[in-house]
Amino acid sequence: MLTLKMLRDDPQWVVEKLGVKHFDAKPIVDKVLELDALRRSLQTQSDALLAQQKTISARIGSLMKQGQKDEAEQAKAEVAQLKARSAELLAQMDDAEKQLNANLVLLPNIPCDLVPEGAGSEDNLVVKMGGPEVKLPEGALPHWDLAKKYDIIDFDLGVKITGAGFPVYKGKGAKLQRALINFFLDCNTAAGYKEVEPPVVVNKESGFGTGQLPDKEGQMYHAELDDFYLVPTAEVPVTNIFRDVILPADQIPQRLTAYTPCFRREAGSYGKDVRGLNRLHQFDKVEIVRVEKPEDSYAALDEMVAHVESLVNKLGLKYRILRLCGGDLSFTSAITYDFELWSAAQGRWLEISSVSNFETYQANRLHLRYRDAEGKTQLAHTLNGSSLALPRVVAALLEDNQTENGIIIPEVLRPYTGFDKID
């Protein structure tokens, strides 16, 4: 979340910067500053009362020694009144603090200066395109028809077992899933990321720490009895490894990678966007997470973007990289690059990765700090990226590699799949 100091120092700048995200921050900023002023006023009053208590308490012993019992009792009564008033002030301060924090977490992250202006996805900036041109055979099929033709993904069976958005992978389809997960993890670890296997359910504190709560609560599956949440991405449990941690200077940066299934309710989705693998409620994803010093985080972001691009190139798929505009930027992100694959059979781009720098926004919520060269504690920067989300990668692989005689498996995946064609 934003620091209170940012709002105190230049509230108008905060309002203007959040306007880039098309977020009207002024009412919340004004409320936070009002509560902050109230809290500080109450603190001043409380400090004055404590000083009075100490002064009067110091006199009581002296009055008793001098035999001035009535005056001593009167002084005790004054101290009791002051203590009661102090308790009232502390309760008011606590309430003001809770209200202040409840409002502060409603403010999204400040977009960095590289974020382009824009209202929505149509205003995102294409920064790069790559990969081979796709030439489909006559009568080419979308991936949901290919899945049925070759009996590798059963969407109807998933509906029977659970509901829409929960497909069943079968035979070579299941092996392709496992192959992609292992391929991505191996590439990530070879690039210096340490593999971890985190829980796929998290507590409320973890959801709050990375910013999914309260902002995305309606999109998360909630196990109410235990008050646990199914993870929408491995970003949540992996980044929370560092919650309430002060990293020594020699333990930063941190680079981690993890595979998890991901669960998203995706309320309100409809139409062509949800056909087949385009939008699921449960899907597999491999994630990379980094914790960096502020001065190194943007170089780290560039490294992450280049790494994800290398994965797409190894798969031989046509892609483009977008820098998201302010109106399409997530609540927690300071800057995000999206990767999209070209689905020739559908004639549309499919998002398969988001690589983001959150600067200190998550670290402030997580209380994630590091010691600098002088031994002082500073807020770290957190970053994460999909490397990669499987469903739309699989969709593009199936569609773009289809031939009249089957679906060709990219060469880099064959050691993992054990086959070179789906037929």
C-alpha positions as CSV (number, residue, x, y, z in Angstrom):
1,M,0.0,0.0,0.0
2,L,1.0,3.6,-0.3
3,T,2.9,5.1,2.7
4,L,1.3,7.8,4.8
5,K,4.4,9.9,4.2
6,M,3.6,10.0,0.5
7,L,0.2,11.5,1.2
8,R,1.5,13.9,3.8
9,D,4.3,15.2,1.6
10,D,2.4,15.8,-1.7
11,P,-1.3,14.7,-1.7
12,Q,-2.0,16.5,-5.0
13,W,0.8,14.5,-6.7
14,V,-0.7,11.2,-5.5
15,V,-4.2,12.2,-6.8
16,E,-2.8,13.2,-10.1
17,K,-0.7,10.1,-10.5
18,L,-3.6,7.8,-9.6
19,G,-5.6,9.7,-12.2
20,V,-3.4,7.9,-14.8
21,K,-5.1,4.7,-13.6
22,H,-8.5,6.5,-14.0
23,F,-8.9,6.2,-10.2
24,D,-10.4,9.2,-8.3
25,A,-8.2,9.2,-5.2
26,K,-9.1,12.6,-3.8
27,P,-12.0,11.6,-1.5
28,I,-9.8,8.8,0.0
29,V,-6.7,10.9,0.3
30,D,-8.6,13.7,2.0
31,K,-10.2,11.2,4.4
32,V,-6.8,9.7,5.2
33,L,-5.3,13.1,5.9
34,E,-8.3,14.1,8.0
35,L,-7.9,10.9,10.1
36,D,-4.2,11.4,10.4
37,A,-4.7,14.9,11.7
38,L,-7.2,13.7,14.2
39,R,-4.9,10.9,15.3
40,R,-2.0,13.3,15.8
41,S,-4.2,15.7,17.7
42,L,-5.4,12.9,20.0
43,Q,-1.8,11.8,20.5
44,T,-0.8,15.4,21.5
45,Q,-3.6,15.5,24.0
46,S,-2.7,12.1,25.3
47,D,0.9,13.0,25.8
48,A,-0.1,16.2,27.7
49,L,-2.3,14.1,30.0
50,L,0.5,11.6,30.7
51,A,2.8,14.5,31.5
52,Q,0.1,15.8,34.0
53,Q,-0.3,12.4,35.5
54,K,3.5,12.1,36.1
55,T,3.7,15.5,37.6
56,I,0.7,15.0,40.0
57,S,1.8,11.4,40.9
58,A,5.2,12.7,41.9
59,R,3.5,15.1,44.3
60,I,1.4,12.5,46.0
61,G,4.3,10.8,47.9
62,S,5.6,14.2,49.1
63,L,2.1,15.2,50.3
64,M,1.8,12.0,52.3
65,K,5.2,12.5,53.9
66,Q,4.1,16.0,54.9
67,G,0.9,14.7,56.5
68,Q,-1.3,16.4,53.9
69,K,-3.6,13.4,53.5
70,D,-6.6,15.3,52.1
71,E,-4.4,17.0,49.5
72,A,-2.9,13.6,48.6
73,E,-6.3,12.0,48.2
74,Q,-7.4,14.9,46.0
75,A,-4.3,14.4,43.9
76,K,-5.1,10.7,43.6
77,A,-8.6,11.6,42.4
78,E,-7.1,13.9,39.8
79,V,-4.8,11.2,38.6
80,A,-7.7,8.7,38.3
81,Q,-9.7,11.3,36.2
82,L,-6.7,11.8,34.0
83,K,-6.2,8.1,33.5
84,A,-9.9,7.7,32.6
85,R,-9.5,10.5,30.1
86,S,-6.3,9.0,28.7
87,A,-8.1,5.7,28.2
88,E,-10.8,7.5,26.2
89,L,-8.2,9.2,24.1
90,L,-6.3,5.9,23.4
91,A,-9.6,4.3,22.3
92,Q,-10.3,7.2,20.0
93,M,-6.7,7.0,18.6
94,D,-7.1,3.3,18.0
95,D,-10.4,3.9,16.1
96,A,-8.8,6.6,14.1
97,E,-5.8,4.4,13.3
98,K,-8.1,1.5,12.1
99,Q,-10.2,3.9,9.9
100,L,-7.0,5.4,8.5
101,N,-5.6,2.0,7.5
102,A,-8.9,0.8,6.2
103,N,-9.0,3.8,3.8
104,L,-5.3,3.7,3.0
105,V,-5.5,0.2,1.6
106,L,-8.2,1.3,-0.8
107,L,-5.6,3.4,-2.8
108,P,-4.0,1.5,-5.7
109,N,-0.3,1.7,-6.5
110,I,1.2,4.7,-8.1
111,P,2.0,4.0,-11.8
112,C,5.6,4.7,-12.8
113,D,6.5,7.4,-15.4
114,L,6.9,4.8,-18.2
115,V,3.2,3.9,-18.0
116,P,1.4,5.3,-21.1
117,E,-1.9,7.2,-20.8
118,G,-5.0,5.3,-21.8
119,A,-8.4,4.1,-20.6
120,G,-8.3,0.4,-21.5
121,S,-6.7,-2.5,-23.3
122,E,-7.1,-0.7,-26.7
123,D,-4.6,1.9,-25.5
124,N,-1.9,-0.5,-24.5
125,L,1.5,0.1,-26.2
126,V,2.9,-2.6,-28.4
127,V,6.6,-2.6,-27.7
128,K,7.7,-5.6,-29.6
129,M,6.5,-8.4,-31.9
130,G,8.2,-11.6,-32.8
131,G,7.9,-15.3,-33.7
132,P,7.1,-16.9,-37.1
133,E,4.1,-16.2,-39.2
134,V,1.4,-18.9,-38.8
135,K,0.2,-20.7,-41.9
136,L,-2.8,-22.9,-41.2
137,P,-3.9,-25.8,-43.3
138,E,-7.2,-25.7,-45.1
139,G,-10.1,-26.4,-42.7
140,A,-8.1,-25.5,-39.6
141,L,-9.9,-25.9,-36.3
142,P,-9.9,-23.9,-33.1
143,H,-8.3,-25.7,-30.1
144,W,-11.6,-26.8,-28.5
145,D,-12.5,-28.7,-31.7
146,L,-8.9,-30.1,-31.9
147,A,-9.2,-31.2,-28.3
148,K,-12.3,-33.2,-29.1
149,K,-11.0,-34.5,-32.4
150,Y,-7.8,-36.0,-30.7
151,D,-9.5,-36.7,-27.4
152,I,-6.9,-34.8,-25.3
153,I,-9.1,-32.3,-23.4
154,D,-12.7,-33.0,-22.3
155,F,-14.6,-29.9,-21.5
156,D,-18.0,-31.6,-21.1
157,L,-16.5,-34.1,-18.6
158,G,-15.2,-31.2,-16.5
159,V,-18.7,-29.7,-16.5
160,K,-20.1,-33.0,-15.2
161,I,-17.5,-33.3,-12.4
162,T,-17.3,-29.7,-11.3
163,G,-18.7,-27.1,-13.7
164,A,-17.7,-24.9,-16.7
165,G,-14.1,-23.7,-16.6
166,F,-12.7,-27.0,-15.1
167,P,-11.5,-29.1,-18.1
168,V,-10.2,-32.7,-17.8
169,Y,-6.9,-33.3,-19.7
170,K,-6.5,-36.8,-21.1
171,G,-3.8,-38.9,-22.6
172,K,-1.3,-36.8,-24.7
173,G,-3.2,-33.7,-23.5
174,A,-2.3,-34.5,-19.8
175,K,1.3,-35.3,-20.8
176,L,1.6,-32.0,-22.7
177,Q,0.5,-30.2,-19.5
178,R,3.1,-31.9,-17.4
179,A,5.7,-31.4,-20.1
180,L,5.1,-27.6,-20.2
181,I,5.3,-27.3,-16.4
182,N,8.6,-29.2,-16.2
183,F,10.0,-27.3,-19.2
184,F,9.2,-23.9,-17.7
185,L,10.5,-24.8,-14.3
186,D,13.8,-26.2,-15.8
187,C,14.2,-23.0,-17.9
188,N,13.6,-20.9,-14.8
189,T,16.0,-22.7,-12.5
190,A,18.6,-22.7,-15.3
191,A,18.2,-18.9,-15.3
192,G,19.0,-18.7,-11.5
193,Y,15.5,-19.0,-9.9
194,K,15.2,-21.3,-6.9
195,E,12.3,-23.7,-7.2
196,V,9.8,-23.8,-4.3
197,E,6.6,-25.7,-3.9
198,P,4.2,-23.6,-1.8
199,P,0.7,-24.3,-0.4
200,V,-2.2,-23.6,-2.8
201,V,-4.4,-22.3,0.0
202,V,-3.5,-19.2,1.9
203,N,-4.8,-17.2,4.9
204,K,-6.2,-13.7,4.8
205,E,-3.0,-12.1,5.8
206,S,-1.3,-13.5,2.8
207,G,-4.0,-12.3,0.5
208,F,-3.7,-8.9,2.0
209,G,0.1,-8.8,1.8
210,T,0.2,-9.1,-2.0
211,G,-2.9,-6.9,-2.6
212,Q,-5.5,-9.5,-3.6
213,L,-7.5,-8.6,-0.5
214,P,-9.6,-6.6,-0.2
215,D,-9.4,-5.6,-3.9
216,K,-10.0,-9.0,-5.6
217,E,-11.9,-10.8,-2.8
218,G,-14.9,-11.5,-5.1
219,Q,-12.7,-13.3,-7.7
220,M,-11.1,-15.6,-5.1
221,Y,-12.5,-19.0,-4.0
222,H,-13.0,-18.8,-0.2
223,A,-13.1,-21.7,2.2
224,E,-15.2,-20.0,4.8
225,L,-15.0,-22.6,7.6
226,D,-11.2,-22.2,7.9
227,D,-11.1,-18.7,6.4
228,F,-8.6,-19.8,3.7
229,Y,-8.4,-18.7,0.1
230,L,-7.4,-20.8,-2.9
231,V,-4.5,-19.1,-4.6
232,P,-5.3,-17.1,-7.8
233,T,-1.5,-17.3,-8.6
234,A,1.7,-18.6,-7.1
235,E,2.6,-15.0,-6.6
236,V,0.6,-14.9,-3.4
237,P,2.2,-17.8,-1.4
238,V,5.7,-17.3,-2.8
239,T,5.9,-13.5,-2.1
240,N,4.5,-14.1,1.4
241,I,7.5,-16.2,2.2
242,F,9.1,-12.8,2.9
243,R,6.2,-11.3,4.9
244,D,7.5,-9.7,8.2
245,V,11.1,-10.4,7.1
246,I,14.2,-8.2,7.2
247,L,16.6,-9.5,4.6
248,P,20.3,-9.2,5.4
249,A,22.3,-7.3,2.7
250,D,23.9,-10.5,1.4
251,Q,20.4,-12.2,0.9
252,I,19.0,-9.7,-1.6
253,P,18.1,-10.1,-4.4
254,Q,15.9,-13.1,-4.1
255,R,14.7,-15.1,-7.1
256,L,12.1,-17.8,-6.8
257,T,10.0,-19.9,-9.1
258,A,7.0,-22.2,-8.4
259,Y,4.3,-24.2,-10.1
260,T,0.8,-24.2,-8.7
261,P,-2.7,-24.7,-9.9
262,C,-4.5,-21.4,-9.9
263,F,-8.2,-20.7,-9.0
264,R,-10.2,-17.7,-10.2
265,R,-13.9,-17.2,-10.2
266,E,-13.7,-14.7,-13.1
267,A,-17.2,-13.4,-12.4
268,G,-18.9,-11.8,-15.4
269,S,-16.9,-13.6,-18.1
270,Y,-18.9,-14.6,-21.2
271,G,-18.9,-15.1,-24.9
272,K,-16.0,-16.0,-27.1
273,D,-13.5,-15.1,-24.3
274,V,-14.5,-18.2,-22.4
275,R,-14.6,-20.8,-25.2
276,G,-12.3,-23.8,-24.6
277,L,-9.1,-22.8,-22.7
278,N,-9.5,-19.1,-23.2
279,R,-10.7,-18.5,-19.7
280,L,-10.8,-21.1,-16.9
281,H,-11.6,-21.2,-13.2
282,Q,-8.8,-23.7,-12.6
283,F,-5.5,-23.7,-14.6
284,D,-1.8,-24.4,-14.2
285,K,0.8,-21.7,-14.1
286,V,4.5,-21.4,-13.4
287,E,5.6,-18.1,-11.7
288,I,8.8,-16.2,-11.1
289,V,9.1,-13.8,-8.2
290,R,11.9,-11.4,-7.3
291,V,12.8,-9.3,-4.3
292,E,15.2,-6.5,-5.2
293,K,16.7,-3.3,-3.9
294,P,14.9,-0.2,-5.3
295,E,17.9,0.8,-7.4
296,D,18.0,-2.6,-9.1
297,S,14.3,-3.4,-9.6
298,Y,13.9,-1.9,-13.1
299,A,16.9,-3.7,-14.5
300,A,15.4,-6.9,-12.9
301,L,12.1,-6.2,-14.7
302,D,13.9,-6.0,-18.0
303,E,15.6,-9.3,-17.2
304,M,12.3,-10.9,-16.4
305,V,10.7,-9.7,-19.6
306,A,13.7,-11.0,-21.7
307,H,13.5,-14.3,-19.9
308,V,9.7,-14.8,-20.6
309,E,10.4,-13.8,-24.2
310,S,13.1,-16.5,-24.5
311,L,10.5,-19.1,-23.4
312,V,8.0,-18.1,-26.1
313,N,10.8,-18.1,-28.7
314,K,11.8,-21.6,-27.7
315,L,8.3,-22.7,-28.3
316,G,8.3,-21.1,-31.7
317,L,5.1,-19.1,-31.3
318,K,4.1,-15.7,-32.7
319,Y,3.9,-13.2,-29.9
320,R,3.7,-9.5,-29.0
321,I,4.7,-7.6,-25.9
322,L,2.6,-4.8,-24.5
323,R,3.3,-2.1,-22.0
324,L,-0.1,-1.6,-20.2
325,C,-1.6,1.8,-20.1
326,G,-2.8,3.4,-16.9
327,G,-6.4,2.4,-17.4
328,D,-5.5,-1.3,-17.9
329,L,-2.9,-1.5,-15.1
330,S,-3.8,-3.7,-12.1
331,F,-4.5,-2.3,-8.6
332,T,-1.1,-3.3,-7.2
333,S,1.2,-2.8,-10.2
334,A,3.5,0.2,-10.9
335,I,4.2,-1.1,-14.4
336,T,3.2,-4.3,-16.3
337,Y,4.3,-5.9,-19.6
338,D,1.8,-8.4,-21.0
339,F,2.8,-11.2,-23.4
340,E,0.2,-12.3,-25.9
341,L,0.3,-15.2,-28.4
342,W,-1.4,-15.1,-31.8
343,S,-4.2,-17.6,-32.1
344,A,-4.5,-18.0,-35.9
345,A,-7.5,-20.3,-35.8
346,Q,-9.4,-17.8,-33.6
347,G,-7.9,-14.7,-35.2
348,R,-7.1,-13.1,-31.9
349,W,-4.4,-12.4,-29.4
350,L,-4.3,-14.5,-26.2
351,E,-2.6,-13.1,-23.0
352,I,-0.2,-15.7,-21.6
353,S,1.9,-13.7,-19.2
354,S,2.1,-10.5,-17.1
355,V,5.4,-9.3,-15.8
356,S,5.1,-6.5,-13.2
357,N,7.1,-4.3,-10.8
358,F,5.2,-3.4,-7.7
359,E,8.0,-1.2,-6.3
360,T,7.4,-0.8,-2.5
361,Y,3.6,-1.3,-2.7
362,Q,3.5,-5.0,-1.7
363,A,6.5,-4.7,0.5
364,N,4.8,-2.0,2.7
365,R,1.8,-4.3,3.2
366,L,4.1,-7.3,3.8
367,H,6.5,-5.4,6.1
368,L,9.2,-6.7,3.8
369,R,12.5,-4.9,4.3
370,Y,16.2,-5.3,3.8
371,R,19.3,-3.8,5.4
372,D,21.3,-1.4,3.2
373,A,25.0,-0.9,3.2
374,E,24.8,1.3,6.3
375,G,22.7,-1.2,8.2
376,K,19.5,0.8,7.9
377,T,16.2,-1.0,7.1
378,Q,14.5,-0.1,3.8
379,L,11.4,-1.3,2.0
380,A,12.3,-3.7,-0.8
381,H,10.8,-3.8,-4.3
382,T,8.8,-6.9,-5.4
383,L,8.3,-8.2,-8.9
384,N,6.6,-11.2,-10.4
385,G,5.7,-12.7,-13.8
386,S,4.0,-15.7,-15.4
387,S,6.5,-18.0,-17.0
388,L,4.1,-19.2,-18.2
389,A,0.3,-19.6,-17.8
390,L,-0.5,-22.9,-19.5
391,P,-4.1,-22.7,-20.9
392,R,-3.6,-20.2,-23.7
393,V,-0.1,-21.5,-24.4
394,V,-1.7,-24.9,-25.0
395,A,-4.4,-23.3,-27.1
396,A,-1.9,-21.5,-29.4
397,L,0.4,-24.6,-29.6
398,L,-2.5,-26.8,-30.7
399,E,-3.9,-24.3,-33.2
400,D,-0.7,-22.9,-34.7
401,N,1.0,-26.3,-35.0
402,Q,-1.9,-28.3,-36.6
403,T,-1.4,-30.0,-39.9
404,E,-3.6,-32.3,-42.0
405,N,-1.9,-35.3,-40.3
406,G,-1.9,-34.2,-36.6
407,I,-0.5,-31.5,-34.3
408,I,3.3,-31.1,-34.3
409,I,5.0,-30.8,-30.9
410,P,7.7,-28.2,-30.6
411,E,11.2,-29.8,-30.6
412,V,12.1,-28.4,-27.2
413,L,9.1,-30.2,-25.6
414,R,9.7,-33.6,-27.1
415,P,12.2,-34.8,-24.4
416,Y,9.4,-33.9,-21.9
417,T,6.4,-35.3,-23.8
418,G,8.1,-38.5,-25.2
419,F,6.2,-37.9,-28.5
420,D,6.5,-35.5,-31.4
421,K,3.0,-35.5,-32.6
422,I,-0.6,-35.6,-31.4
423,D,-2.6,-37.7,-33.9
